[in-house]
Amino acid sequence: MKGEVNKKKDILTTLVRVKGSKVKVVSVKSAEPIEKELFIECSKALGRLYVSAPIKQGDLICKNILNTGVDIIATKNI
């Protein structure tokens, strides 16, 4: 249906740790909606990541997270 919101998918937003900067974390989001059932597993996977500064908004942080075909991108400049 046109205009219907898919209640099973949403944009994942979380934090990833940063090395080499005074700022310790960078906010990230999924480039496309992913299954809500995968949010916890995705968060666990991203919790094991460290990224190096500098980071620009829109930079690719994780490609194809958990083989979903969805990329995780930075939402801030560090």
MOSUL-V804050 format. One record per helix or strand. SS is the DSSP state (h for helix, s for strand). FROM is the first residue (numbers start at 1). TO is the last residue. If there is no record, write none. Layout:
BEGIN
((SS & FROM & TO) (SS & FROM & TO))
END
This chain:
BEGIN
((s & 9 & 10) (s & 13 & 19) (s & 25 & 30) (s & 34 & 35) (h & 36 & 47) (s & 50 & 52) (s & 60 & 62) (h & 65 & 67) (s & 72 & 74))
END
